[in-house]
Amino acid sequence: MAEKMTPFERIEAAYRMEVPDRVPVTPIICYMIPYLAGLTIREMFTEPERHVQAFLQFRDLIGDNCEPNILVLDHLSMLGRAGWDQVTLDWRIYDKFPPDGNVPNLYEKPIIEDYDDVIERGFAPLLFNKKLENRVWTRSVDDFLYYQYEYRERWARAWREFVEQTGIPLLKGGRACHPLDLLQYYRGIFNLTMDIYERPDKVKQFCDWVWEYEAYHAMDIAMTMGAGEVPGADVIFFINGGPPGMSPDIYNEFYWPYAKKMIDTFVNRGFKVWNHWDNDHTPFLETIKTVTDGIPKGKIVMDFEKTDMKKAKEVLGGTVCIAGNVPSALLVYGTPEQVDAYCKQLIEDCAEGGGFILEAECEVPWDSKPENIRAMIQAAEKYNPYR
C-alpha cells in the first residue's frame, strides 16, 4: 500500500494510472455549497471571496479536488467568456436560489440561421441577434471590461488563497466546449441533427472555424488561474459529450476528430485534460481508447456521466484514467446507505490496478443531501482496495 498521500498526489497518481493510497473521490459541487452557505445566486456569481469562504465552511463535502466554478459568469458561449457570456445565451443572474429562484440555465434557441454569415462576420450575428432579449445596449463598456479582465484576476486570487489554505487542488483551470456542443446551443438539437444529414459540410466548416478559438481561450483562462503554479490550474475541463443519441458513424465523423484534435492541442502545450462527457459513451469506448495515441499517457481523465463504468474499465483500463458516476437522483433522493452501496459497487468494478476516480454522475445537484455526499467521500476510504 502506498504511503498516505496528499489530495494532489492522489489525483496525480490516478491520472498516471498508478495505485494511490486509496481511491480519489471528487464530487463536483457547483451550486450546493453556496446554497448551504446561504449565498444568493448573484452573490455566488459576483463575489468570489464569499464564494471561497463558503467552500472553506463546508470543506468536508469537497473531496480530493475542488470545482472552482471557473469564472461562473463564463458558461457555454463562443464569445470571450466572463463579460460577453452574459449576452450571448440570455444568461441571467438571479437574486434567489431555488426553490424561490432559478439556477441559471441554457435556453436553447436557433440563434444561428446562416453558417456562412457567422463564419464571415464572426460573433456579431450572435451578439446582436434579435431573438435574444439580453438588453445588451443597457450595459456599459466599463461593465464589459471589468468582467472580461479584472474579474478574472479577482476570481483567480480568491481560489489561489483557497488552495494555499487547504492543500486541496483545483479540479480545473480552464474550460472548453466541443464545437458540436456549442452548435446545440446556437442551432438547437433538432436543427443540428437535420444539419448533420442535410448539410454536413457546413457543420464541419463551422467546427473547423471555431475549435481552435475555443481551445486557446481555455488555455488562456487556465494561465490566469495559475497553471504551473496552483495545483490543478493546469487542467482543462473539456465539457460535454456531443448531442445525445449519436450513431457510431456520426460520432466518428463529426465528434471524435475535433475532440481528439482539441485534446492533443491541450496536452502538447503542457496541460492535462479532464474530459467531462455527458450522455452515454458506452458504444464509443473502442474509439475513445485511441485518446492517448500520439501523446503521453497520464495526462487525461475520462469523466463519464451515463457510460457503463464496468465496461469502460474493461476497455480503457491501463490506457486512461476513468471517473464516475454516482447518479444525481441518488444524491438527491437516496439514503446514505444506498449511496454507500452504489459507491462500493463502482469501486469493485473500476478501481483495480488504479486509474479510477470516484465521482458523481455530473455535477452534484444543488439540493443533494449533505449526508449523501459525506457517504460518498467516506466510501472511498471504507472500501479501499489498495490496502
Backbone torsions as a table, in degrees:
resi	resn	phi	psi	omega
1	MET	NA	139.3	178.6
2	ALA	-67.7	151.9	173.1
3	GLU	-62.9	159.3	-179.4
4	LYS	-57.9	129.8	-175.8
5	MET	-104.5	159.4	168.5
6	THR	-77.0	162.4	176.4
7	PRO	-55.2	-39.6	-179.7
8	PHE	-65.2	-45.0	179.0
9	GLU	-62.4	-36.7	-179.4
10	ARG	-65.2	-45.4	178.9
11	ILE	-65.5	-42.3	179.6
12	GLU	-61.6	-40.3	177.7
13	ALA	-61.5	-39.4	178.6
14	ALA	-64.0	-44.6	176.1
15	TYR	-53.6	-42.0	-176.3
16	ARG	-83.3	0.1	-178.9
17	MET	61.1	34.9	173.9
18	GLU	-97.5	165.7	179.7
19	VAL	-85.8	116.1	177.8
20	PRO	-86.3	-173.3	178.1
21	ASP	-72.7	-24.3	172.9
22	ARG	-161.5	171.4	177.5
23	VAL	-65.9	126.5	173.4
24	PRO	-65.8	148.0	179.8
25	VAL	-132.9	127.0	-172.5
26	THR	-139.6	72.9	173.9
27	PRO	-64.5	120.9	-177.8
28	ILE	-79.8	107.2	-174.4
29	ILE	-111.5	112.2	177.7
30	CYS	-100.0	-60.1	-171.3
31	TYR	-98.8	-23.9	-171.0
32	MET	-62.3	-47.8	-176.9
33	ILE	-67.2	-45.6	174.0
34	PRO	-57.5	-37.7	177.9
35	TYR	-62.7	-48.0	-179.8
36	LEU	-62.9	-31.4	-179.0
37	ALA	-80.7	-4.5	177.0
38	GLY	83.9	17.6	176.8
39	LEU	-80.9	147.3	170.9
40	THR	-80.3	166.5	175.3
41	ILE	-57.8	-43.9	-178.7
42	ARG	-63.0	-43.1	178.8
43	GLU	-64.6	-41.1	178.6
44	MET	-60.0	-38.8	-174.4
45	PHE	-83.1	-25.8	-169.7
46	THR	-117.3	-6.7	-177.9
47	GLU	-125.7	80.2	-174.5
48	PRO	-60.4	-29.7	179.1
49	GLU	-64.6	-42.6	177.1
50	ARG	-69.9	-35.1	177.3
51	HIS	-59.4	-48.9	179.5
52	VAL	-63.5	-39.9	177.9
53	GLN	-60.3	-35.5	177.0
54	ALA	-62.2	-41.4	179.9
55	PHE	-69.6	-33.2	174.3
56	LEU	-66.0	-37.4	-180.0
57	GLN	-65.0	-36.7	-177.3
58	PHE	-113.3	44.0	-178.1
59	ARG	-58.3	-30.1	-177.0
60	ASP	-70.1	-7.5	179.0
61	LEU	-99.5	0.8	-168.1
62	ILE	-87.0	-48.4	-175.1
63	GLY	92.5	-148.5	-170.0
64	ASP	-91.8	-11.1	166.7
65	ASN	-148.4	170.0	-171.3
66	CYS	-128.1	129.9	174.9
67	GLU	-72.8	111.1	-177.0
68	PRO	-83.9	14.2	-176.9
69	ASN	45.0	53.8	-168.3
70	ILE	-45.8	112.0	177.8
71	LEU	45.2	70.9	-168.7
72	VAL	-58.8	-15.1	172.2
73	LEU	-79.8	-6.3	176.7
74	ASP	-93.5	112.5	174.6
75	HIS	-116.7	-125.8	-171.4
76	LEU	-110.6	61.3	178.4
77	SER	-108.7	168.3	176.8
78	MET	-96.2	-4.8	178.5
79	LEU	-91.1	167.3	-178.9
80	GLY	-58.2	113.9	-163.8
81	ARG	-30.8	-93.9	-157.7
82	ALA	-53.9	-51.5	-176.0
83	GLY	-73.8	-52.1	-174.2
84	TRP	-72.5	-22.0	-176.2
85	ASP	-64.5	-24.1	177.7
86	GLN	-70.9	-4.7	-177.0
87	VAL	-105.3	-46.2	-160.5
88	THR	-72.3	-35.0	-174.5
89	LEU	-116.5	29.4	-176.5
90	ASP	53.3	38.6	178.6
91	TRP	-65.6	132.9	-178.6
92	ARG	-124.0	142.6	174.2
93	ILE	-104.6	119.3	-176.9
94	TYR	-97.6	153.4	-179.8
95	ASP	-90.2	-8.4	-179.1
96	LYS	-127.9	155.2	175.0
97	PHE	-94.1	157.1	171.8
98	PRO	-55.5	151.8	4.6
99	PRO	-83.7	-2.3	-178.5
100	ASP	-81.0	-24.5	-179.2
101	GLY	-125.2	-144.7	-178.2
102	ASN	-141.1	137.1	164.0
103	VAL	-71.6	125.6	-177.8
104	PRO	-52.1	144.4	-172.4
105	ASN	-141.0	168.2	174.1
106	LEU	-91.2	132.2	176.1
107	TYR	-107.9	107.6	-172.5
108	GLU	-71.3	122.8	178.4
109	LYS	-138.2	147.2	175.8
110	PRO	-77.4	79.4	-175.3
111	ILE	-78.7	-40.2	175.9
112	ILE	-83.4	117.2	175.8
113	GLU	-101.3	-32.6	-173.6
114	ASP	-131.8	109.0	-179.9
115	TYR	-57.4	-43.5	-177.1
116	ASP	-61.9	-37.6	-179.5
117	ASP	-61.8	-43.5	-179.8
118	VAL	-68.3	-43.8	-178.2
119	ILE	-65.4	-36.6	-178.7
120	GLU	-77.3	-40.5	-173.2
121	ARG	-102.9	-0.9	-179.2
122	GLY	76.8	-143.6	-171.2
123	PHE	-85.9	-2.5	-177.4
124	ALA	-56.3	-42.4	179.1
125	PRO	-62.6	-20.9	177.1
126	LEU	-88.6	-44.7	-176.1
127	LEU	-63.1	-38.3	-175.8
128	PHE	-111.4	28.3	-179.1
129	ASN	-70.2	130.6	-176.7
130	LYS	-68.4	-16.9	179.7
131	LYS	-74.6	-16.8	178.7
132	LEU	-88.0	147.0	-179.3
133	GLU	-118.0	50.1	-171.9
134	ASN	-94.1	-5.4	178.2
135	ARG	51.0	46.5	-177.4
136	VAL	-57.8	-29.2	-176.2
137	TRP	-69.3	-13.0	-179.6
138	THR	-87.3	-7.4	-176.9
139	ARG	-95.8	142.2	-177.9
140	SER	-83.8	160.0	175.3
141	VAL	-62.1	-38.2	178.7
142	ASP	-60.5	-36.9	179.1
143	ASP	-63.0	-46.7	178.0
144	PHE	-62.0	-46.0	-177.3
145	LEU	-64.0	-37.7	179.1
146	TYR	-61.5	-50.9	-176.4
147	TYR	-72.1	-23.1	179.9
148	GLN	-81.2	-27.4	-173.5
149	TYR	-127.3	-66.9	-175.2
150	GLU	-61.3	-39.7	179.9
151	TYR	-60.2	-41.5	178.4
152	ARG	-57.8	-45.9	-179.3
153	GLU	-65.9	-39.7	179.3
154	ARG	-63.6	-43.4	179.6
155	TRP	-62.1	-44.0	-179.3
156	ALA	-64.1	-40.2	179.5
157	ARG	-62.0	-42.6	-178.3
158	ALA	-62.9	-42.0	-177.4
159	TRP	-78.3	-26.9	173.0
160	ARG	-61.9	-41.6	178.2
161	GLU	-65.0	-36.5	177.3
162	PHE	-60.7	-47.6	-179.0
163	VAL	-63.0	-40.9	-180.0
164	GLU	-64.4	-36.7	-178.9
165	GLN	-74.8	-36.8	-169.1
166	THR	-104.8	-25.8	-171.4
167	GLY	75.9	6.0	178.5
168	ILE	-89.6	123.8	-178.9
169	PRO	-73.8	161.5	173.2
170	LEU	-74.3	148.0	172.4
171	LEU	-67.2	-34.0	-172.4
172	LYS	-158.8	163.5	174.2
173	GLY	-115.6	-30.6	178.5
174	GLY	-140.4	165.4	-178.4
175	ARG	-133.7	136.3	177.1
176	ALA	-128.9	154.6	-180.0
177	CYS	-124.2	141.4	177.7
178	HIS	-66.4	141.6	-179.8
179	PRO	-54.1	-37.9	178.2
180	LEU	-64.4	-34.1	177.3
181	ASP	-69.6	-38.5	174.7
182	LEU	-59.4	-40.7	-179.7
183	LEU	-66.8	-27.8	175.4
184	GLN	-58.5	-38.1	-176.4
185	TYR	-81.4	-30.1	-175.7
186	TYR	-97.5	-17.8	175.0
187	ARG	-113.4	-26.8	-172.1
188	GLY	90.4	146.3	-175.4
189	ILE	-61.5	-41.8	-179.2
190	PHE	-61.2	-49.7	-178.8
191	ASN	-64.4	-39.8	179.4
192	LEU	-63.6	-41.1	178.0
193	THR	-59.7	-44.4	177.4
194	MET	-62.5	-40.7	-178.4
195	ASP	-62.4	-40.9	-178.6
196	ILE	-58.2	-34.5	-178.9
197	TYR	-91.2	-34.6	-171.8
198	GLU	-96.3	-30.1	177.1
199	ARG	-144.2	63.6	-176.7
200	PRO	-60.4	-31.6	-179.0
201	ASP	-64.2	-35.4	179.1
202	LYS	-68.8	-39.5	177.5
203	VAL	-61.2	-46.2	180.0
204	LYS	-66.4	-37.0	178.7
205	GLN	-62.5	-41.7	177.8
206	PHE	-63.7	-45.9	-179.7
207	CYS	-61.1	-41.4	177.5
208	ASP	-62.2	-34.0	-176.2
209	TRP	-74.1	-35.5	-167.8
210	VAL	-106.5	-19.6	-170.0
211	TRP	-62.3	-40.7	-176.4
212	GLU	-68.6	-40.4	175.4
213	TYR	-56.7	-47.7	-178.4
214	GLU	-61.9	-42.8	-178.4
215	ALA	-66.0	-46.0	-176.6
216	TYR	-71.0	-31.4	176.8
217	HIS	-65.7	-40.9	178.7
218	ALA	-60.5	-41.4	179.7
219	MET	-68.1	-33.7	176.8
220	ASP	-63.7	-44.7	177.7
221	ILE	-62.6	-41.3	179.7
222	ALA	-61.0	-36.5	177.0
223	MET	-66.1	-39.2	176.0
224	THR	-61.9	-38.6	-179.2
225	MET	-73.5	-11.8	174.7
226	GLY	111.9	26.6	178.8
227	ALA	-53.6	131.4	-177.4
228	GLY	93.0	-13.6	179.2
229	GLU	-124.6	-47.6	-176.9
230	VAL	-94.0	121.6	-178.8
231	PRO	-55.1	126.3	179.9
232	GLY	94.3	-17.7	-178.2
233	ALA	-71.6	-12.4	178.1
234	ASP	-87.9	10.1	-179.6
235	VAL	-98.3	129.9	172.8
236	ILE	-96.3	125.5	178.6
237	PHE	-89.7	100.8	-176.3
238	PHE	-93.4	107.2	-162.0
239	ILE	-100.9	149.9	175.6
240	ASN	74.2	167.8	-172.8
241	GLY	-135.1	28.9	179.1
242	GLY	87.3	166.6	178.6
243	PRO	-58.0	142.7	-179.4
244	PRO	-67.3	150.4	173.2
245	GLY	80.5	17.6	179.2
246	MET	-67.9	143.7	171.7
247	SER	-78.3	160.5	175.6
248	PRO	-55.9	-37.1	179.5
249	ASP	-64.3	-45.0	178.8
250	ILE	-64.7	-43.1	179.4
251	TYR	-57.3	-48.3	-175.8
252	ASN	-72.1	-24.2	-179.1
253	GLU	-92.2	-40.2	-171.3
254	PHE	-108.3	-29.4	-175.9
255	TYR	-97.0	-55.7	-169.4
256	TRP	-62.2	-43.3	-177.1
257	PRO	-57.1	-39.9	-179.0
258	TYR	-77.2	-35.1	175.7
259	ALA	-61.1	-47.9	-178.9
260	LYS	-64.1	-40.4	-179.5
261	LYS	-63.1	-41.4	-179.9
262	MET	-70.5	-42.7	178.5
263	ILE	-60.4	-45.3	178.7
264	ASP	-60.1	-40.6	179.8
265	THR	-60.9	-46.2	180.0
266	PHE	-61.9	-51.7	-174.3
267	VAL	-65.4	-41.9	-178.1
268	ASN	-68.8	-11.9	175.4
269	ARG	-106.3	15.1	170.6
270	GLY	94.8	6.9	-179.6
271	PHE	-99.1	160.3	167.7
272	LYS	-100.8	163.7	-174.8
273	VAL	-131.4	124.5	172.7
274	TRP	-103.0	101.1	-177.8
275	ASN	-82.4	100.9	-178.2
276	HIS	-95.2	88.0	-169.1
277	TRP	-108.9	112.5	177.3
278	ASP	-76.1	177.8	-177.8
279	ASN	71.3	-176.9	-176.2
280	ASP	-100.9	111.5	-179.1
281	HIS	-100.6	13.1	179.9
282	THR	-55.7	-41.6	-179.2
283	PRO	-67.2	-12.2	-172.7
284	PHE	-112.0	12.3	-173.4
285	LEU	-62.3	-36.1	179.3
286	GLU	-64.7	-35.9	174.3
287	THR	-67.5	-46.2	-178.7
288	ILE	-60.3	-27.3	180.0
289	LYS	-59.4	-21.2	179.3
290	THR	-85.7	6.9	-173.8
291	VAL	-60.0	-29.7	-179.0
292	THR	-92.3	1.4	-179.8
293	ASP	-59.0	126.3	175.3
294	GLY	83.1	-1.5	178.9
295	ILE	-134.3	160.0	-179.3
296	PRO	-64.9	143.5	171.7
297	LYS	-72.7	165.2	177.8
298	GLY	85.4	12.3	-178.5
299	LYS	-114.6	2.4	-168.7
300	ILE	-135.7	142.2	167.5
301	VAL	-119.4	134.1	172.0
302	MET	-102.8	105.6	-176.3
303	ASP	-101.6	108.1	-171.4
304	PHE	-104.2	138.5	177.5
305	GLU	-85.6	-62.7	-173.2
306	LYS	-109.6	-1.3	-176.6
307	THR	-66.1	146.0	175.1
308	ASP	-66.9	108.5	-172.4
309	MET	-70.3	-34.8	178.2
310	LYS	-63.5	-42.9	177.2
311	LYS	-66.1	-38.8	178.8
312	ALA	-61.0	-40.7	177.9
313	LYS	-65.0	-41.1	-179.6
314	GLU	-61.3	-41.1	-175.1
315	VAL	-85.4	-41.9	-170.7
316	LEU	-99.7	-11.8	-178.4
317	GLY	-54.8	132.2	-177.4
318	GLY	86.3	-11.3	179.1
319	THR	-104.7	-46.6	-175.6
320	VAL	-152.1	148.1	177.3
321	CYS	-69.0	138.2	176.4
322	ILE	-115.4	152.6	179.5
323	ALA	-138.0	142.6	177.2
324	GLY	156.1	-169.5	-37.2
325	ASN	-144.6	72.1	179.6
326	VAL	-65.5	123.5	-172.9
327	PRO	-61.0	140.9	177.6
328	SER	-59.6	-42.1	-178.9
329	ALA	-60.4	-35.7	179.0
330	LEU	-67.3	-37.7	179.5
331	LEU	-69.1	-29.1	-179.8
332	VAL	-86.3	-47.0	-169.4
333	TYR	-108.4	-13.9	-176.0
334	GLY	-81.8	-175.4	177.4
335	THR	-109.9	161.8	175.4
336	PRO	-56.4	-35.7	179.3
337	GLU	-64.8	-40.2	178.3
338	GLN	-68.1	-40.6	176.9
339	VAL	-62.9	-43.5	178.7
340	ASP	-57.4	-46.7	-178.5
341	ALA	-64.9	-40.1	-179.8
342	TYR	-65.4	-42.6	179.1
343	CYS	-64.8	-40.0	178.7
344	LYS	-57.7	-43.8	-179.6
345	GLN	-67.1	-41.7	177.6
346	LEU	-60.1	-43.3	-179.4
347	ILE	-64.7	-42.2	178.1
348	GLU	-62.9	-37.5	-176.8
349	ASP	-77.6	-29.9	-164.2
350	CYS	-124.2	-15.2	-167.9
351	ALA	-87.7	-17.5	-174.2
352	GLU	-55.9	127.9	176.6
353	GLY	81.4	0.3	-179.2
354	GLY	88.9	-174.1	178.6
355	GLY	75.1	30.5	178.5
356	PHE	-138.7	137.7	174.8
357	ILE	-123.6	126.5	177.3
358	LEU	-76.9	123.5	-170.8
359	GLU	-142.4	166.7	174.4
360	ALA	-80.2	173.0	-177.2
361	GLU	-64.3	-44.3	171.6
362	CYS	-141.7	-128.7	170.4
363	GLU	-82.0	154.2	178.1
364	VAL	-68.9	125.0	179.5
365	PRO	-60.0	149.4	-176.3
366	TRP	-60.6	-27.8	-176.0
367	ASP	-103.2	21.9	174.2
368	SER	-63.9	156.3	178.4
369	LYS	-82.4	127.3	178.6
370	PRO	-54.5	-37.0	-179.2
371	GLU	-65.6	-26.1	177.0
372	ASN	-74.3	-36.7	176.4
373	ILE	-66.7	-40.9	177.9
374	ARG	-63.3	-38.0	178.5
375	ALA	-63.4	-37.6	178.4
376	MET	-65.2	-45.2	-179.5
377	ILE	-66.0	-41.5	-179.3
378	GLN	-68.0	-30.8	-179.3
379	ALA	-63.1	-32.2	179.9
380	ALA	-62.7	-31.8	176.6
381	GLU	-85.5	-40.9	-174.7
382	LYS	-63.7	-39.5	-177.0
383	TYR	-109.8	43.4	-176.9
384	ASN	-68.8	113.5	-179.2
385	PRO	-83.3	-3.7	-172.6
386	TYR	-101.8	8.3	179.7
387	ARG	-65.1	NA	NA
